[in-house]
Amino acid sequence: MSPSEVAADISVDVAAGALRWSPSAGHERQIKLNDIVGIVRASASSTSAYRVLYIESTSSANEEDEMLSRVTHFDLASLPDGLSSHVKDLPAYLCKDKPVHVVVSTQSGTGTARDVFRNGVEPFLQSLGLVYETTETQSSQTILELAQSRFLEDACAGIAQTIILLSGDGGLVDLIDVFSKSQRSIQAAPDIALIPCGTGNAMASSIGLRFGPIYAVRTLLSGQSCSVPTIAVRFSPGAQLVIDEGRQRALISNISDPSQQTLFGAVVASWGLHAALVADSDTTEYRKFGMERFKMAATELLHPADGSMPHRFKGRIKLTTSRPSVSLGGNGDESGSQQPITSHEYTLPETEHMYVLTTLVPRLEKDFVISPASKALDGRMRFLRFGPLSGEEAMRLLMLAYQDGAHVKDELMTYEEVERVRIDFDEEMERWRRVCIDGKIVAVEQSGWMEISMDARRLLNLITPIE
């Protein structure tokens, strides 16, 4: 059926969760109600009253092969009973004067972003009659350059803009880093929509987009705009950003304070096993394996070829936490009244580590719940750590994260909310001084340090599903 035809003989089987209709030519069609992206009221010039946007899948389509799915539509002269809950008004972030800007990150994940745009995002925008422009990335610097030359300029000029990112976490992080390092005042925070096309997709999974990029298109029509909390990660003067599979290095400039080397992120800052496996697997050769690349790198780190134990990462870790001051009761217990919250700073007694991570989000992958107490975008940072273990024991502990975050209950794991984390590195080899900030790899110099804290500003908005 041509997608512009008007459907007839509509029937809604709520019990079966199905919508059936007869096109003007061809056989009866049927879709699941769960595959409806939304129903919008047609424009005044249309001969129809409603337009139904839905996800069309072939019989062999599944979660792992979403390229067999696409967004399409048909029109209705009237709305049958059972569909009123699917009717949506266009949200404010799709009704701006400026065209929607779509960024297609061609290098994210296994390179599916072009297909997702062609099958999902573009027909969605066209079905709604929205004006848009598209940029395909040419290198790892494209989004950074676009953010500096276009998005930041408009935000500082007070021009409202909506940006659709077909990428992994890296696209969002590039925008955050550019906006956070600017000395200029942001007059209109952009609305960012994530269509997950990366490998881990930690932010997208954490805000509820866990069913693949085509299904994430639904949030474009029925989402809400929420401000994004960020972390500021400061480094000692000799730290360098590792780019182009480690062949190029760059100092981490901070425009607002050139004496400080700072990166900004919204997901995770890590050292040890997590950072090492991200760094080791971030090559063209590894990326073609998708999620498997992390498991491949982890196997090499946990089970060294020479038969030795996994590396013991050496350094001193200082934590700052918030604790309420409590007045003691008459018996010396803590039954008295609570006082204002104060900060408590202490250094961990352990100087050897295996896994050290701070995060703002609950998930690093759609099923990998690294921090079950976290809620995306609530601005609370949590710290996880465990010490040197055998490869088998470390894997056992990490696999518990796939069981709704059961690893945090293990006695080997340190897990708590923190305000600040400082790490002073005590490693000779650079390989063990690499850290990961939202997928970006930084090599800290010998005897260098990094410090992680919350940034007080919220400069971008993220379009999230409404629970």
Secondary structure, 3 states (H helix, E strand, C coil): CCCCCECEEEEEECCCCEEEEECCCCCCEEEEHHHEEEEEECCCCCCCCEEEEEEEECCCCCCCCHHHEEEEEEEECCCCCCCHHHECCCCHHHCCCCCEEEEECCCCCCCCHHHHHHHHHHHHHHHCCCCEEEEECCCCCHHHHHHHHHHHHHHHCCCCCEEEEEECHHHHHHHHHHHHHCCCCCCCCCEEEEEECCCCCHHHHHCCCCCCHHHHHHHHHHEEEEECCEEEEEECCCCEEEECCCCEEEECCCCCCCCCEEEEECCEEEEEHHHHHHHHHCCHHHHCCCCHHHHHHHHHHHCCCCCCCCCCEEEEEEEEEEEEEECCCCCCCCCCCEEEEEEEEEECCCCEECEEEEECCCECCCCCECCCCCCCCCCCEEEEEECCCCHHHHHHHHHHHHCCCHHHHCCCCEEEEECEEEEEECCCCHHHHEEEECCEEEECCCCCEEEEEEECCCCCEEEEECC
